[in-house]
Amino acid sequence: NYLSFAATTAITWRAVDQGFITERFWQFMPFLIAFFVLFSTVTFIFHLVHRKKSTLLELLFLFLNAGVFFSFAYHLVEETFSKEAIAAVTIGLAVFYIVHSRVFLKREILDRGLLMGFIGLASLFVAITLPLLLSSGWITVSWAVQGFVMLWIASRMKSEFLRQLAYVLYLIVLGRIAFFDLST
């Protein structure tokens, strides 16, 4: 799986580098999405079927796959459309990981690491979406509200991981207030 991911990433990199023009967006993007879904599913389907817990390597691979896909998608969408259109990708990714989290909770799958990975990735892509859609004055407020919602969800799920993510988001909010909002 890891070798095929590396080879697919290299082939995709070369294809985008040598053959991407904006008129070919709808030829490139479906394959990019298909590869992302394939490697995302490969990461956890074995554990879903056999009810085994995922390893740290598999969790890192989940994050790597999301990062590589987002990097390629960001590049393709920004060249073809506008920066705001990238929000469609981030919202899609957030929904993708929220659905995975919901399926895991509904089926009572006990792989806490994988569930927290899904929640973390969903939160990350929601946080990335906000600066793409909002004016700079609303970013701090929206991140603070997102941190509050994350704390509420963490208390309902009794998730220390999500609570820590919310605290990290609040540190980012405080840094943004101190260095950007108060200085303007």
C-alpha positions in Angstrom: 0.0 0.0 0.0 2.7 2.5 0.9 4.8 1.7 -2.1 1.8 2.0 -4.4 0.9 5.3 -2.8 4.4 6.7 -3.3 4.4 5.5 -7.0 0.9 7.0 -7.6 2.0 10.3 -6.0 5.1 10.4 -8.2 3.1 9.6 -11.4 0.5 12.3 -10.4 3.2 14.8 -9.7 4.7 14.2 -13.1 1.3 14.3 -14.9 0.4 17.6 -13.2 3.8 19.1 -13.9 3.9 18.1 -17.5 0.3 18.0 -18.7 -2.0 20.1 -16.6 -3.6 23.0 -18.2 -6.8 24.6 -16.9 -8.9 23.1 -19.8 -8.0 19.6 -18.5 -9.2 20.2 -14.9 -12.2 17.9 -15.3 -9.9 15.2 -16.7 -7.4 15.4 -13.8 -9.6 16.0 -10.8 -11.8 12.8 -10.9 -8.7 10.6 -11.0 -7.1 12.6 -8.1 -10.3 12.1 -6.1 -10.4 8.4 -6.9 -6.8 7.9 -5.8 -7.5 9.8 -2.6 -10.6 7.7 -1.7 -8.7 4.5 -2.6 -5.8 5.2 -0.4 -7.9 6.6 2.4 -10.1 3.5 2.3 -7.1 1.1 2.1 -5.9 2.6 5.4 -8.8 1.5 7.5 -10.9 -1.1 5.6 -8.8 -4.0 6.9 -9.2 -2.8 10.5 -12.9 -2.3 9.9 -13.4 -5.8 8.6 -11.2 -7.6 11.2 -12.0 -5.2 14.1 -8.3 -4.6 14.8 -6.9 -1.3 16.0 -4.9 0.8 13.6 -1.2 1.4 14.1 0.6 4.8 14.3 2.0 4.2 10.9 -1.5 3.8 9.4 -2.7 7.0 11.2 0.3 8.9 9.8 -0.5 7.5 6.4 -4.1 8.8 6.7 -2.8 12.3 7.4 -0.2 12.0 4.6 -2.8 10.9 2.1 -5.1 13.9 3.0 -2.1 16.3 2.8 -1.0 15.1 -0.6 -4.5 15.1 -2.0 -5.1 18.6 -0.6 -1.8 19.9 -2.0 -2.6 18.6 -5.5 -6.3 19.8 -5.4 -5.3 23.2 -4.1 -2.9 23.7 -7.0 -5.4 22.5 -9.6 -8.4 24.4 -8.3 -6.4 27.6 -7.7 -5.0 27.6 -11.3 -8.4 26.8 -12.8 -10.8 28.8 -10.6 -10.2 31.2 -7.7 -8.9 30.9 -4.2 -12.4 30.9 -2.8 -13.2 27.8 -4.9 -10.6 25.8 -2.9 -13.2 26.0 -0.1 -15.2 23.4 -2.0 -12.3 21.0 -1.6 -11.9 21.7 2.1 -15.6 21.4 2.8 -15.7 18.1 0.8 -12.8 16.8 2.8 -14.4 17.8 6.1 -17.6 16.1 5.1 -15.7 13.0 4.0 -14.1 12.7 7.4 -17.3 13.6 9.3 -19.1 10.8 7.5 -16.3 8.4 8.4 -16.5 9.4 12.1 -20.3 9.0 12.0 -20.0 5.5 10.5 -17.4 4.5 13.1 -19.6 5.8 16.0 -22.8 4.2 14.6 -21.1 0.8 14.1 -19.5 1.2 17.5 -16.0 0.5 16.1 -13.5 0.8 19.0 -10.5 2.1 17.0 -10.2 5.3 19.0 -7.0 6.4 17.2 -8.6 6.2 13.8 -11.8 7.9 15.0 -9.7 10.7 16.5 -7.8 10.9 13.2 -11.0 11.4 11.3 -12.2 14.0 13.8 -8.9 15.8 13.7 -8.8 15.9 9.9 -12.4 17.1 9.7 -11.6 19.9 12.2 -8.5 20.8 10.3 -10.3 21.1 7.0 -13.1 23.2 8.5 -10.5 25.5 10.0 -8.8 25.8 6.6 -12.1 26.6 4.9 -12.9 29.7 7.0 -10.0 31.9 5.8 -10.8 30.9 2.2 -14.4 32.1 2.5 -14.4 34.9 5.1 -12.8 38.4 5.1 -9.9 38.7 7.4 -12.0 40.5 10.1 -14.2 37.4 10.6 -11.5 34.7 10.7 -10.6 35.2 14.3 -14.3 35.2 15.4 -15.1 32.1 13.3 -12.1 30.2 14.7 -13.1 31.1 18.3 -16.6 29.8 17.6 -15.2 26.7 16.1 -13.0 26.2 19.2 -16.1 26.5 21.4 -18.0 24.0 19.3 -15.0 21.6 19.4 -15.0 21.9 23.2 -18.7 21.2 23.4 -18.3 18.1 21.2 -15.3 17.0 23.2 -17.3 17.2 26.4 -20.2 15.2 24.9 -17.9 12.5 23.5 -15.5 12.7 26.5 -12.7 13.1 24.1 -9.5 14.4 25.5 -7.9 14.5 22.1 -10.6 16.8 20.7 -10.4 19.0 23.8 -6.7 19.4 23.2 -7.3 20.3 19.6 -9.7 23.0 20.7 -7.1 24.4 23.1 -4.6 24.5 20.2 -7.2 26.4 18.1 -7.7 28.8 20.9 -3.9 29.4 21.1 -4.0 30.2 17.4 -6.9 32.6 18.0 -5.0 34.3 20.7 -1.9 34.6 18.5 -4.0 36.0 15.7 -5.5 38.6 18.0 -2.1 39.6 19.4 -0.2 39.7 16.1 -2.7 40.6 13.5 -6.0 42.0 14.8 -4.6 44.3 17.5 -1.7 45.6 15.2 -4.1 46.8 12.5 
